[in-house]
Amino acid sequence: MGDANGPEVRVDEVHLLQKRGIRAPHIHVAQGGALAKFWLEPEALADSSGFPSHKLRKIQMVVTAHQRAFLEAWREHFRTNP
């Protein structure tokens, strides 16, 4: 059950990663052996493995609700850790 801030979704990890040559803001979400990558600008699911579609929809809702915070964290992290 969720609250006023959106659905409850438990994930094990959210990563800010940047590989050489990829500068577009994105996050990686991990839960158990499942993985998903979401672009932040524009917001979209980039790739997933192991998550059922209903979980991906819930995670997408959380990404949407916190997109601004994820973008700020991405920019701050890579400004200080190029």
Steps between C-alpha positions, in 0.01 A plus 500: 500500500626845415441839654442854375851495352428204274514122506721314741791344315789332672821487303839387620710751311482814287827588324632808328745365246674660208689300243750660270313665214155486665411838645120480504359502855368160603464272801530127550256322733580158647285263702620146559627391158274741308643814338352802324645815344297820473594809301423817695487750210269421337369257757468150353579137570822422315541131582393238752564141592314292756233748611138404428305769314290596805819570702646706215185713494530564874870583470423733208250683723769546766751620239240749375423622852870548583639591158613846611686363803666230288608761244640726770690208655632397156622851419655553841673161500652536156592866552715392795601157358563547126 
